[in-house]
Amino acid sequence: MGLSDQERIQKMYPAIMQMTKSGDSLEKHPKLKELCGKLWPAFLGKNPNNLHWLLGSSATKLITKPGSAWETAILEHLESTQEDKDCFRDENEHEKMFDYNLSIEKLLHSEQAKVYRIFAYSESLTYPLRRYNDKFEESFSALSDLISAIQGECYTIFANDDTFAKAYILNRICDFLYENYFPYWKEKWDFFTKLLVVHNCHHHLKRPMECTIIDGEELKTITNWHTVLAVSKERSTKEEYLLNRIVIAIRIMGYEITEHFMEDLIENIKKAKLSPNEIKIIKKECTKALKSSADKKEKEREIPEWEKFEGICYYDVGREYKEVVEKWNSSLKENKKKENEDGEANKYCSANS
């Protein structure tokens, strides 16, 4: 069934709103921000209002179909209320856990996530706009050109920052780790999927996005992991695929892995149909991870509390603290500079007293 012009307009409103909202908050990509700021004029400037003189404002008349900003927004509220009333399916807490932590958008840093979101909504905007090669599309030619410019700018940003590729590959890896039946068919989960869920490993699987794991070669490393998982799923035995999932998950989590998780893992692999050599490999990986965790804790104990901010490794604390650390370091330098200036001033005063 085709979309009417009103339905196409209704779908375009929320996409433009989200793109504009994300664009307004961009700090490091002024060109993309400027382009997103032109969306509303390009869209609303083409909305006809020929019957206003006859029927009055849309803000005061009975709403029967989407059209103006007022009509479309009110209908969206009413329709969402009706959907809530008709829908009795409980929200899946595991799906929510995955989407809120391991989706591509959530794996990205704040500014990068906004760029990704703008691109995603630009695609949802082109669907109703360019669905048919007709007068409706022709009337919004300026908007269509603007969307193309936005997507081109997004490409430039994606192409110059491999973080986007890392987020995509890590998201795909997590799909392999949690396996096909996650998040819905809980009764079909294998023991490893259950372990990842019970121990809240979604927090630790984000580590490649927040730290240097292998000499700065994160993209190359995680791409190799993805290849191993994809190939072994198609060509290896069930046991070999399970082994690869476990080993790669341990390597991703690294020093963030907990002893309790290790204990549960070792206990469960004894029950799985793994060979003695495969069990040996897993235990070796566990030992390396635990040693890494112990070394990190020891290193943290050696650093005095007041020194932990100055010269800190950003990847040890996560990207979200980077700005805080930079401000702290800047403050220390300012204080030191002020002390030096005060010292020089005191010397001058003493010499002339």
Order of alpha helices (4+ residues) and beta strands (2+ residues): alpha-alpha-alpha-alpha-alpha-alpha-alpha-alpha-alpha-alpha-alpha-alpha-alpha-alpha-alpha-alpha-alpha-alpha-alpha
